Amino acid sequence: MSSPHISPGTADEAHLLLVEDDEVIRSTLRMLLERYGFTVSTAADGLTGLEIFRDRKPDLLLLDVMLPHLDGIGLCRRIREFSLAPILMMSARGDSLDVVSGLEAGADDYVVKPCESAVLVARIRSLLRRASFTPVPDTTPETAVLVFGELTIDTRGMDVLRGGEPVALTPTELRMLLEFAASPGVVLERRTLLSRVWDHAWHGDTRVVDLHVQRLRAKIGSDRIETVRGFGYKFRR
């Protein structure tokens, strides 16, 4: 896979929290990310990472799966109890249960270690752009609110209601929902969703899409997104 060319020093000073127990990897990654303009806090275990996250409220969490005291999966679940900040998991086994478990726990994306620096930074920047995403819908104020049964989507205020109750969505889940809502009744292939939502060229498997669809279904209604076998997914009107 070819790596995108990324120049250091253009990260807009986003604050990252890196949770990695290996001291050499932690130090190397911190220097790399700081070289690209990020402010980086670090932790060597999951419980310390949770404490730092609560205290400093970073823009993005980058964490390893295998951590002492509280592993990356557990930390991801704890963070999701009170925060929708982007989470990028790092796994040394890309074809293992780690990837699925991390995404099910609430991670937005993952990378397999060892990972090229340009790829890692591209994934981080993609998540940060997604978190700050503000669409400019081609609608009038009267049509900016979309209604699908009990589901209401305000595409300008970025609010989602189900049965009149607010639905808390991560930036990735919200981007995915907006893509579906913009094309109700149209089958969207997994590769199309990867390109539009994840904002980077993905050459691995498409489990990341399937697991995010599962999470989105749990929040907006299991029958709202239909699986079209062999093709992708369709948002029901």
HELIX and SHEET records of a PDB file:
HELIX    1   1 GLU A   23  ARG A   35  1                                  13    
HELIX    2   2 GLY A   46  ARG A   56  1                                  11    
HELIX    3   3 GLY A   72  ARG A   80  1                                   9    
HELIX    4   4 LEU A   97  ALA A  105  1                                   9    
HELIX    5   5 SER A  117  ALA A  131  1                                  15    
HELIX    6   6 PRO A  141  THR A  143  5                                   3    
HELIX    7   7 PRO A  171  ALA A  182  1                                  12    
HELIX    8   8 ARG A  190  LEU A  193  1                                   4    
HELIX    9   9 LEU A  194  TRP A  198  3                                   5    
HELIX   10  10 ARG A  207  ILE A  220  1                                  14    
SHEET    1   A 5 THR A  39  ALA A  43  0                                        
SHEET    2   A 5 HIS A  15  VAL A  19  1                                        
SHEET    3   A 5 LEU A  60  ASP A  64  1                                        
SHEET    4   A 5 ILE A  87  SER A  91  1                                        
SHEET    5   A 5 ASP A 109  VAL A 112  1                                        
SHEET    1   B 4 VAL A 145  PHE A 148  0                                        
SHEET    2   B 4 LEU A 151  ASP A 154 -1                                        
SHEET    3   B 4 ASP A 159  ARG A 162 -1                                        
SHEET    4   B 4 GLU A 165  PRO A 166 -1                                        
SHEET    1   C 3 VAL A 187  GLU A 189  0                                        
SHEET    2   C 3 GLY A 232  PHE A 235 -1                                        
SHEET    3   C 3 ILE A 225  VAL A 228 -1                                        
END                                                                             
